[in-house]
Amino acid sequence: MTEPAATDRGTISGPAADSSAGLAGGPSGAHRVRLRDPVPHGAGLFIAVAGSLVLVIMDGSYLGLTVTTGVAYAVVTVGMVLQLGYSRQLAFSQSVFMGVGAYGTGVLETKYGFSSLESLLAVIALAAVAALLVGAVVTRAPGLALALATLILPLFIYQLATFSSWLGSFSGIDGVAPFWTGSDYTATLVQTGIISVVLLGIAAGIVLRVMRSGIGFQLMAMAEDERLAESIGVSLRQRRLEVFVLGSVLAAVGGAVLASAQGIVTPDVLSETSEITLLLMVFVAGRKSVAGVIIGAIVIEYLATSTSFISTNLGIIEGIALLVILLVEPDGVAGAISRLLGRRTDQWAGSLRSWTAARLGTRGQGA
Amino acid sequence: MSEFLNLLAAGLTSGAIYGIFGACLAVWFRVCNVLNLAVGDFAMFGAIGTAWLVQTAGLPFIVGIIVVLVGVGLTAWLFDWVVLHTAFDRGAGAHGIVSVFFYTFGLSLILEGVARAMFGTNVYGAPSIWSGPALHVLDFHVQRAGVLVIGLAIVSGLILWAYLRFTVSGRAASACGESVLGSRIVGIDSAKFRRRIFIMTAVLAALFGVVESPITGYTYMSGPTLSLIGVVAAGFAAFRKPGRAVAAGLVIGVAEAMLGGYVSTSYNDVLLYAILFAIIIFRPEVLGLGPEPA
């Protein structure tokens, strides 16, 4: 199968856009449409500004630390929207790459004297290379084999971390520097939180940008029917790999944020419990909604660390919430809110149909 | 030779644990294309529930086992009636790849939470069904509970294999997994098979928890790890062949013990999982897995 021309990939500005406009307008017209899409930039900017304001208001309180930790998870779950929600790529390796980010930051800072910025950039590069190598083989695995392979990955990486004295064994690595050191503890917490929400804003902007581009529609087509996607020229293997790499890199960035916020990295970040928490954050909040998973990650992190009745019985509450959501509203709380607000929840499917029809040259028949 | 035999005994015991959970997962997946990620939690409830009823509530051992097995069976029936019936028979809720994992994942979270609320965070072990010193045959030493675990795993695997292969009911159950619509057209009640086998595997897992818990002990958090190991064993049986899942579990257990004995006691699990990972990636045809259900 041939890969679609690069100029065709960005012809649609968003799920609700008229796909025919881009195609009719040709590459240059399509490029203009793509550049005009303000949503990814606007959303990223809004997250960074609003998040920073919230953290400033919290003024280094315990709640502020909880929010920053939640932001770390949110960076990961934003990538999972693309992987699990949008592309339905059944990979359970996010906790592993979160660990790559967290341990990478810890090792580079405490053993090799890297600064926070240097370690963040190095971790992004390391995670990209690792994800490319791992993804090149795991994304070849058919169907459930991919899920199985990525389920095994956390098992032996966790064991490796707990037995490795270089990685601090069970106690992990202590003394990870915050992203931005302030004059005192409170200032450090606020400033590190601000850097974290800026990173979250960038992550959300990138994911929204992909989702609202032609590539996003290709991913959606793959999720609906791989044979259909292949028949309209989508390179399945390349797209699978790209999604895997992007999701994994964002998970590593989330891990770096977590290490920086907490100042310590332990093997818990690699455990199956960590992966379960991430999955809950995505499915309960809404696996197709970037805003939903950001809020979900922060709320669930808050509930998990609070000392109330909820935190004690969190497992029961999460389990019941997950089942209710799967039965009543599979698109999660975000989907339910969209429905309550009267938005069409099938707009993606409608957009996919019109985009596919346009690609097949049968415009108007499939919508 | 003595070391090899003892490693073999230890490997067969842990392999039987992997195998039985793999078999429970495989037989139910074959019927309804859903992975039972709560199977380890049913075992945990069997072990902890029996231990609690006997040691704290003072019930006789056999009564404790019966009460727990009935309770697990009722829980499984209730979950099927409330959740699975709504999702699969009434067509409500999430389907496709989400349903493969996440309905039973939700049940696992609930069971874990309930166990924590009821029994706390202590380690529990049910009394041994066959108590006494370890058995010795030449240089081969094995605990009595280990013999029961291996025996139960092999017998369960054989029975499940024979049921699916040689009985009309077993073939009807398999047909449900191939095509729900097709099986209904020819008069097979797919919901009935899904429910019966879910309850049966839940009770079997709970019984296995009772038998095995004197060896390892259980906490409220033991379930997910057991389920995950079961998924790995079932994966090497294409998620559909319970007899092969038991065999895969035994091979994995023996490999783990041998790696621990002859290569590294610290990194044996790391090496084992790395080998399994490599097999999945480079020889996926060994698993016999095709694309996931739509």
Interface residues (C-beta under 8 A of the other chain):
Chain A: R88 L90 V137 V138 R140 A141 P142 G143 L144 A145 A147 L148 A149 L151 I152 L153 L155 F156 Q159 L160 F163 E226 E272 T273 I276 L279 L280 F283 T312 N313 L314 G315 I316 I317 E318 G319 I320 L322 L323 L326 L327 V328 P330
Chain B: V83 T86 A87 A92 G93 A94 G96 I97 V98 S99 V100 F101 F102 Y103 F105 G106 L107 S108 L109 I110 L111 E112 G113 V114 R116 A117 P224 T225 L228 V231 V232 G235 F239 S266 Y267 D269 V270 L272 Y273 A274 L276 F277 I280 I281 F282 P284 L287 L289 G290 P291 E292
